[in-house]
């Protein structure tokens, strides 16, 4: 009784002063021995970064949170028997940790002890307000009190409070904005048809059993990891319908397969489930009532590419995946993998899916910069996960010939290479790589570049490739190649060379065709025959309905800024079509890192490879897109901004979920908006200041708007690639401004840049004390932001001198003091001539500004926490 009276006294005092968010301390004698055991332990545990705390009573106490979510950041701060006053008494320990998130579930014990709903609510609001004041960057999640069930005859003091629980939950939802927390409704999903705690989740009517905790995880998983509410599927299916219910993945024990042709895919799925800690068996039949996954070959209708189509249906009882071929089943498994993101439940859905383009390729240039088998396989695995089906392998270059030819060992001799000397792929490695691709339903397309890009051949063989003797050597190489490797295509290059022997390419292609190989060549390029597929790489390449093409125009990641890469690839139509046809088979995304790199991983770090692959996978599978090539999302078309925002949500979900520890240069940008003022004529004086730099410049109407973290005013390929300015003019200055919110005075981290050097030009590094050679500047809250101290300031561009820190995405983010509330950014953007000092230094009039969260790489767009 003494405890009960003092609790009421506390609540009375709390009612009088809760809005002041003063610390609460009560007599230790009010709390149980177990309470003190747990509370003292919590205080003694080490403080760690980024904690995600589950705070509450016995229901939180019973969760093995870090194990359940497979994340050591999750901490248990539940104490059996605790009430809201107990949480208030020990809340300072939580606040002092400055956790990233707090998930609070408390109140059922208060109601059981006779505390009125209004009094309980005031304590809960006090808890939220206290956390907001003491640790404003912490995200607070107020979880609804769970329903109760009286059928078990236990905890009568609790199970009679069903209506009071609903009353409290309704107010918690209504007051969420006022107290700056996110309300999570657990009551509804945990309730049965009568509104009571579903009996399958409890064995006493109050507490949760193992199934209950798995269901709880499923309900809050997206909030724990800042994900979309539904699993993000990428590329998006052609047809997707979410349905009621969910499949209990954690209970699956069987994969049902009756067709021997699908055994390989069944074993693949089995391994995939094993990686999630789920042990399953491949069977011909499931036991009655057993949750299971079925793979089956069955007629699956699709308007195109039927061999890759699949149909997937997920219900509470089973997962049914069917397709016309094993390749279709493979594609469906990739989607299924994304749907089972939390390892507990798969949301109910129906999917019918097929690719818009049959050729969805990714090209790696290993002639210039060698990559190990491990790194190549990593990229192939990513390709497979996102349903790309062509691996274009550029093996030979002026720098080096990378493929072993046993007849001519001099081709791969170290003395005939100028980079990565002695690094090449043996016959066995090439065969292994071909099979590795086949196992993932990917076709490897080797490229032996001829007659251009063949200086390594000339050094090794002592003759020009187009000479009679050189052609004889080459025919021997191609004969051996055709006899050794089981690949349907050979890419013969054919571009960027003076054709001195007009019979060269016709003879080479005919020689390969006689040996059963199909050929591909670059367009524009040499004199290719009609049977050879053209791979477009410049705008000059125009499609002829009597020929067959692959699109690679404006799909070179080495020329693209990371943020621009995603917007431009997502926006476009591939081959000027919404879907493939007999003229345009599809497209290939290319990585030409012409410049030398310090280490092989820099190819992935300097270029937006994985973000680019995801954007390309979406467009090449889904089809559609918009005519023309643009660098930014068109702000004057709200439907396209929303379209990109939806895609970006899925992209960043995948960045978080599947690319941890891997190079993934991207930060959310769809919600960053800019006002642009100009043009101001600078008459060639790039240092000249204009009105937007003055404090009195307010309330003016902007001349243009933009969306994104990177804004390209004028692309160096203008007008082919459109920037945000309709009529950019030389010798002008523009200004761009935006603002972002910070919950507290802190140090923010930012991506800031004014040029993103192409990895295929020998561009110069910025001079000391400058961001670029245009006089660009950035002000945060009126203070000029200093440029980095460049590691190679003023370095003249050289293909053999690697880039180090010239790009914002591969140097340390800029750390700047920000203030609580709104922070204002002003960007100054002068330009002189649009002609660079030489072709290696083109003028790309652009800037980048993106707020990151305090971890330095994950986005907190327009918000600094």
N, C-alpha and C positions, 0 to 999 in steps of 0.2 A: 504493500500500500504506500509506503514511504516513497518508493521509486515512482509509482504512478502519480502521486501528488506533486513530486518535484518535477516530473516531466510536464505536468500541466502548468506549473509555475514557469518553467522554461518557455513553454509555448506562449504563455501570457506575455512574458517579457519580450519574446521574439515578435509577437504581434505589435508591440509598441515601438520596436526599434529595428525591425528587419530591413527596412529600406535603407538604413545607414550602413549596412553590410559590416557591422562590427564583429570582431572575432567572438566566438562563443567558447567558453570553458566551463565545464561542470565538474562537480565532485567525482573523483574516480570511483567512489563507492557506489555510484548509481549504476555502474556497468559490470557485466558478468566477468568471471575469470577468463572465459574464452575470448571475450571482447578484448581484454587487456593482453592476452597472449598474442592475438593477431595484431592489435594496434601497435604494440611495442616492436613486434617483428617488422612491421611496415616501416616504422621510423628508423630502424637500423639497417634496412636494405640500402644498397648503393643507389645513388641517383644516376639515371641513364638518360640519354638523349632520345627524344621522339616517342616517349611512352604512350601507350594506348591503354587506358585504365578502365576496368570494369568494376564499378563501385556500387555497393549495396549490401543486401542481407544474405541469408542462406542460399537464395536462388543464384546470386552471383558467386557466392563462396563455393558453390558446387561445381563451377565450371573450370575445366583445365584449359584456360584460355590460350596460352602460348602454344600448347600442343594441338589444340583444336584448330587454330588458325595457322599453325606451322610458322609462327613469327614470334621471336623472343621479345619484341617490343610490347606485346600484350601482357598486362600485369593484372593480377587478381587483387582487388581491394574489397572483397566481400567478407562480411562477418555474420555468421549465423545468429539470428535473433535480433539483428540490429534494426533500429528505427531511425527516422529522419534526424532526431536530436543527436543520436550517436554519430551519424555521418557529419553533422555540423561540428560536433566536438572534436573530430579527428580530421576535418577537412583541410586544415593548414598543412598537414603532411602531404596531401595530394597537391595542393596549390604550389607548395615550395618546389615541387619537381618540375613545374612548367611543362606538363605533359602536352603532347600534340592533341590528344582527344580524351574525353571522359564520357563513358557510357554509364549513366546512373539509372538504377532500378531500385526503388525504395518506397515504402508506404504501406504494404499489406500488413506488416506487424503493427504499425501505428493504428490502423483502423481496427485491428483485432483487440487492441488495448483501449478502445473507446475514444480515441482521438477523433475529433470532428473533421470531416473533409476540408472545411475552410481552414482550420488550423494546420492541417497537414500541408495543404497547398502553400500557405505562407512560408512554411519551412522549406519546401521544395523550391519556391521562388528565391528564397534567401540563399540557398545553396548555389543556384544558377548565378545570382547577382554577385555573390562572393567570388566565385571562380572568374567571372567576367572582370571584376575589379583587380584581383590579385594576379591573374595570369591571362590577360586579354587575348593572347594569341591561341589559347586553348579552345578547341571546338567542343562544345558541350552538347551531348545528346541525352535528352530526357526521354527515357523509355517508359511507355505506359505500364501501369501496374497490370500484371497478368491476371487472367480470369481464374476462378477457383471452381471446385467441383465437390459437392457434398455426397456423392454416391459411395465414397469409400468409408464414410463414417468416421473420419478423422478431422482434426483441426476445425471443430465447429465454430470457434471464435473467428476463424478466417472465412470459412466457406459460406457464412451467412451474409457476407459483405458484398455480394455481387453488384448490387445497385450503387452502393457507395463507391466502389471501384470505378464503375462507369462514370459517375459524377466527377470524380477526381480527374479521370483521364480526359473527359471533355474539356475541363478547364485547363489542363496542361496543354492540350492542343490549341485552345483559343488564345492562350497567353504566351505562346512560343516567341513571337516577334518582340513582344514587350520586354521579355527577359533574355533575349539574344541566345536562345538555344534551339536546337533542331529537335522536333518532336518525332518520336518513332512509335508508331502504333503496332505493338505486339499483341494487344488484346484481341483484335479481330482475327488474325491468322491462327492464333492459338485456341480460339473458341470453336465449340461444336455448334450444331444447329440450334441448340437451346441457349447459346451464349455462355456456356460453362467451359471450363478448361477441358479440352479434348482429352478423353481418357487414354488415348494412345501415347500421350506425352507425359503421363504422370502415373504414379502408383499409390498416391495418398491424397490427391485432390488439391495439393498446394505446391509441392516441389516437383521438379522436372526429372524425368528419367533420361537415359542415354539418347533416346529418339528425340526427346524434347530439346536437349542441348544441340543436337545436330540441326534441328529445325530453327532454333534460335540463331545459330551461325548463319544459316541460309538467309534469314530475314535481315541481318545487319551486315552481311559481308560487303555489300557495295559501299556502305558508309565507313566501315573500318578502313577500306583501301581506296576511298575516293573514286569509285567507279560508277558507271551508269547503272541505273536500277536493274535493267535486264542485261544478261550477258551480251557483250558487244561482239557481233559476228562480222568478220572482215575477211574477204570481200562480202558485201551484203548479198543475201540470197535474192534471186529474182522474185520469189513469192514466199512470204513469211507471215504466218498467222499465229499469234500467241493465244494459247487456250488455257482453260482453268486447270488447276491441279499441278502437281510436279512429281517427277519420278525420283524415288529415293535411291540415288546412286550409291550411297554408302552401304546399301543392303544388297547390291547386285552381286551375284555369284556365278552367273552363267552368260556366255555368249553362244547363242544358238545359230549354227550354220549347218545346212544340209548339202550344200553344193561344194564339192571338193575344190572348185576353181576359186573359192573365196577363203580357203584355209589360210593363205598368206595374209590376207587383210584381217582375218580374225585374230591371228597371232600378233599382228601389229597393234590392234586395239587392246589385246590382252596386256601387251607391254606398256601401252599408254596408261591403262588403268593401274598396273603395278607401280608405275611411277607416282601415282596418287595414293599408294598404300592399300590398293584394293586387289585382293587375290581372287581371280575368276578362273573358271574352266571353260574350254571350248567344247560344246556338246551338240548333239543332234536334236535334243529335245529338253525343254526345261521342266522342272517339277511343277505340279499343280500349285498355283498361287505364288510362285517364286518370281520376284522381280528379275527381269532378264532383258538382254539386248539381242535382237535378231538381225542378222545380215542375210540378204537374199537377192538372187538375180530374178528380176521380174520386169515386165514391160513398163517402161517409164517414159511417158510422153514429154516431149520438149520441142520447141520450134526450131532448134538448131543444136549442133554438137551433141547429139543424143548419146554418143558413147561416153560422154563425161557427165551426163545428167544424173541426178539422184533425187529420191523422195525420202523424207524423214518425218516420222511422227512420234511424238513423245507424249505418253499418257502416264497416269499414276501407276499403271501395272507394268508397262513395258516400253522399250524403245525399239521401233521398227525402222530399219534402213534398207532400202531397196534401190536397185539401179540396173541398167542394161548390161553393164560390164564391171569388171573388177576395178577399173579406173574410176568409174562413177562411185562405187562403194568407197574407194580411197578418198575421193573428194568429200563425200558425206561424213567420213570419219574425221576429217579436218574440221568441219563445222561442228560435229558432235564434241570434239575436244574443247572447242571454245565455249560450247553451251555448258559443259560441266566444270566451269571455272572454279567453283567453291568446293568441289569434291563431295558435296552432300546431296544436293537436289539439282535436277535439270528441269527448268520451267517447261510446262506443257506447251507444245507448239506443233504446227504442221508446216513443212517446207517442201517446195518443189523448186529445184534449182538447176541451172545449166549455164555454161559460159557464153557470153556474147561473141567472143573471139576465140578461135581454135588455137592461135599461136600467141602465147603469153610468155615472152622471153626475158632473160636477164643475161647481160654480157659482162664478162670480166676480162680485162687486158692483163695477162701475165707476161707478155713479151717485154713490156717496159719495166714492170715491177713484179718480181716473182712472188707467188703466194704458196705456202705449204699446203699439203693435202688436207690437214686439219682445218685450216682456215677456209679452204674451198668447200669442204663438207659442211662447215657451219653455215655458209651462205646457201648451199643447196638445201639444207634442212629448212632454212627460213623460206626459201622458194616453195618447197613442198607444203609447208604449213599454210601458205597463202595461195595455193593452187596454181602457181606458175608451172609451166610444163616444158620450157625450152631453156637449156643452159648453153649459151653461146660462149665458146672458149677460144679466146684470141691468143694463139700460141706463138706466133712468130712476128718479129719486128726488126727494124733497123738495129735496135739495141741488142737483141738476142734471139736466137732460135731455141725454143724451150722444149721441143719434143724429140726424144731419142729416135734416131734412125740408124739401126744397127749396121746397115750397108755403108753409111757415111758418118762415122763417129765424129769427124771433124766439125760437123754442124753444131754439136753441143759441147765442143771443147771450150774451156774457160777463156783461152786467149782470143777467141772470136766473139766474146761477149763484152759489153762495155759497162754493164751493171749486173749485180748479183751473179758474179762470174762463177761459172760451173754449176749453176742451179738450173735444173731441167727436170722433166717428167720422164721416167723410164717407161718402156713398153708395158711393164706390169702395172705401174701406177696409172697409166692412161686407161688400161683395161679395167682396173679397179674403179676408177672414177666413172667410166661409162656404165658399169654395172651398178654403182651406187646411185646414179641417176635413174636407171631403169627400175630399180627397186622402189623408187618414189614416183614412178610414172612420169619421169622427166626424160626428154630426149636431149642428149649431148650433141651439140653442133660444133665441131672443131673448125677453126679458121686457120688456114695456112695462107697468109697474105701474099699475093702475087699479081703482077710483077713488082708492084710498089712495096714500100716498107720492107725491102729485102736486102738491105746492106749487110746484115749478118750472114745471109746466104752467100753473098758475093765474097765476103772476107773468108768464109770457110771453104768455099768451092773454087775460088780464084777466077770465077767467070760471072758475067752478068746473067741474070735469070732469063732475060729475053733473047740471049744469044742461042745459036743452034746447040752448042754444047750444054749451056745452062738448062735449056728446055729438055734435053735428053736426061740430064740428072734429075730434073723435076719429075719427069714421067716415071722414072724408076722409083722415086720417093712416093709418088701417088699410087703406083701399083702395089708397093709394099704396104702402104697405108691401107688400101682397100682390102688387101688379103688379111690384114692383121686385126682391123677394128670393125666391129659390128655396129656401124652408125649409118643411118639413111642419108644424111646430108653431109656435104663438105662445102664450107664457105671459102671461096677463093679470093676474097678481097676485091682487087681490081681497081682501086681508087687511088687518087693523089699520085699519079705517075704519068710521065710522057710515054705513050705507047710507041715504041720504035719498031716493034715487030707486030704488025696487025694480025698475024696468024697465031700469035701467042695464046690469047684467051680462048679463041675458038678451038684450038688444039687441046688445051688443058681441059676445057669443059667436056669436049667430046670424049677425051680419054677417060674421064671420070664417069660419064654416062655409060660408056661401054662396060664399065666395071660395076654397074648397078647403083651408082651414087647419084643422088640429086644434087644440084649445085645452086649456090646462092652467091650473089656479088653485090657490091655497093653501087648505089645509083644516087648522084652522078658517079660515073666510073668509066671503065673501058668498054670495048665493043663486045657486049654479052649476047649470047644467042637467046632465042625466044624461050627456050626451055628453062633457062636459069632464072631463079627468083631474084627480084631486085629488092635490096634493102635500102630504103630511102634514108638519107642522112642530111640533105640540104633542101631548102625550099625549091631549088631549081628542079629537083626531081619531081616530075609530074606523072600521075598514073595514066596508063594506057589500058583500056578495057581488054586488050588482047594479051596483056602480060599479067604476071602475078607479083605482088609486092608484100613487103614487111615494113611497117612504119618504125622509124627511129629518129625522125626529125624532131628537134627540140626535146629529145629524150636523153640528153647527155648530162648525167649528174655532175660531172666534173666542171661544167659551166654554171652550175646552179647554187645559189644561196640556199641553205637548208630550209628556211621557212618558205622561201619562194618556190622551192622544188615541189613541196607538197601542194601549194595552191595551184601552181600552173599545171601539174600533172593531173590533179583531180579535176580541174576545170575542162580540160580539152576533149575534143573528139579525136580518136585514134584513126589515122588515115582518112580524116574528114568524113567518118562514118559513125553511126551509133552502134553498129554491129559488123562482124566480119562477113565477107562474101567471097566469091571466086576471084576477085581482083585483089583485095586486101585481106590477107589471112589473119593478120593481127599486128602485134608490135613487139619490139624488144627494147628494154631499158638498158642503157649502156654506162659503164664506168671506165673512162679513159683518163687515168691519172698519168699524163705525160711526164709531169715533173717527178724527179726522184723523191723517195720518201726515206725517212730515217729507219723505219721499221715497217713491216708489212701491214700491221694493224692500222697504220696511218691512212691507208686507202679507205678504210671504213670510218675513220675519225675525221678526216678532212672533207670527205664527200658525204652527202646525206643518203647513204646507201639504204639503210633499213627503213627510215621514214619514206624514202622514195619508192622502195619496193612495195610498201603497204598502199601508198597512193596509187601506184601503177596497178597493183593487184585489183584494187577496187574498180578502177576504170576499165581494165582489160577484161575482167570477168563480168561486171555489171553492164558494161557498154554505156551508151548515152554520152553525156558530156555536151559541151557547147562549142560552136565554131570559133575559130580564131585562137591565137596564142596570147595569153595575158600573164602578167607577173603577179598581179594582186586580185583579190576577190572584188568584183565590181560592186562598190558600195551603193550605187544607184539602182541596183536590182536586189531588193530585200530577199526575194525568194532564193537567190543564189547565195546570199550571205547565210541564210538559214540552212540551206543545203550543205554548205561547207561546215557550218557549226556542228551539224548533226554528225557528219563524217569525222570531224576532228575529235568529237567526244569518243567515238569508237577507236580512233587512232591512238589517243592518249591512254585509253584503257589498256590497249595492247602494249603500249610503251611501258606502263606500270607493271602489267601482269607477266609479260613474256620476254622482256629485254633488259631485265635487271643485270647490271654488270657488263652490258654490251654497249658498244658505241651506238647511240641513238640521238643524233643532234636535232632535237626538236623541243619546242615549248609551246604551249597553247597560245594562240594568237587571235582567235576568231572574235573575242570580246574586246580587243583593243581598238579603239576608234580615235581617229585623228581629224583635227581641223587644220586646213592648209591655207596660208595667206601668201599672196604674191600675184604676179611676179613683180619684183623690184629690180629695176635696171641698175646693175652694178658697174657697167662700163668697163668690165675687165678687172675691177678692183674687188677681189674676193674677200677682202677684210672689211669692206664697207658695211656699216650698221644701218638698220632701218627700223621703222616704227614698232614692229612687234617686240623689239628688245627693250622698249621703254616701259616703265611701270604704268604709264598712263594709257597703254594700249589695252583696252578692255571693251567688251561688248561689240566688237567689230564683226561683221558678217564674213565668214570664210569664203574664199573663192573655190575651194574644193574640199572633199572629204576622202578619207581612206580608212580601210580596215586592215589590221594585221600587225605583227611584230616587225616585219620587214616591209618597208614601203619603197617601191621602185618608181621614181618620178619619170625617168626615161631609161629604157633598157639600151645596152650597147648595140642591140639588133633592132632598134626602132627603125621603121614602123612595123617590122615583122612581128615583134613581141611588144605588146602595148604596156606602157606604164600608166600611172594614175593621171598624168597631165595630158589633156587632149592636144594642146599645142605647146610643147616645151620649146623654150627659146634660149639661145646661147646668151652668155653675159647677163644672167639674171640670178636673183636670190629669192628663194622661197623659205617659208617658216612652217613648221608643223608643231602642233601642241596637243597634249593629252594630259590626263591626270589619273592617279591611282590612289587607292585608299590603304592606309596602314592602321592596324588596330592599336599600335603603340609606337612610341619613340624607339627606334631600333636601327640596326644596320641592315639595309636591303642589299640584295645581290641582283645584278642586271646583266643581260646581254646587250652590249652597245657596240655598234660598228657602223662604218660608212662605206665600206667596200668589202666585197667577198671575192678575193682573188681566184680566178679560174685556175684549176690545177693543170690546165693545158696551155696556158700562156706563160711566158717568162716575164711576169709583171714585177715591178720594183716594189720593195717594201716601203712603208711610210717613213718619212724623215722624223728625226727626233722632235718631240714637242708638237706633233701633228697627228690628227686622226687619218688624214688622207692628203692628197695634193690639191684639193678643191677649197680648203679653208673651212671645212665643216666644223660645227661646234654643237654642244649640247649643254643646256642649263637645267639643273634640278633645283626647284624652289628659288630661282633667281641666281644660283651660284654656278659658275662655269665648272664643268667636269673635265678634269685633265685627262689627256689620252694616256694609254699605257706606255711604259718604258719598253719599247720594242727590243727584242733580243738581237735583231739584225737591222737596226734602224738604217734606212737609206740604202739597203742592199740592192744592187742592180740585179734585175731578174736573170736567173740562170737555171736552165733545166736540171742541172746537177746539184743545185743548192736547194735542199728541201725547205718547204714552208714550216714555220715553227709556231708562231702566235699571231699571224696576220689576220686570221678569221676569228670572229667573236665566239663561235661555237666550239673552238678547240683551244682557247686560252682561258685562264681563270676569269670567272665573272667579275665585273666591276663592283666593288663594295662601297656603298655610299650611305651616309646618315639620312634617314627619312624621319619625318615627324608623324605624330599621331594625327589621324584625319586625312584630309586630301593633300596630295603632293602634286605639284605641277611640273610638267616637262615641256621645255621649249627646245626645238631642234632648228638650227640654222643650216641652210642648204644652198650655198652659193655654187655657181658653175660658170666656167669660162667657155672655152670652145668644146664642142661635142667630139672633136677629133683628138684622139689621144696623141701623145708625143711620138708614138710608133704603134704598130699593130699589136705589139705585145702588151700594151697598156691602154686598152679601150676604156672609154668613159662610161661607167655604169652609175648613173646619178641615183643614189639610193641611201637609205639609212635603216638601221635596226635598233629598236629599243624594246626590251621585254623584261618585265619584273619577274624574278624567280623567287621561289620560297627560300627559306634560310638554309636548306640543304645545298643550294647552289645550282641544282640542275633540274629539279622538278618544277613545273610551272605553277604559279599562283597568279594567273593573269589579272592585271589591274588591281591586285591585292597583294600587299606585303604583310606577312604575319610576324 
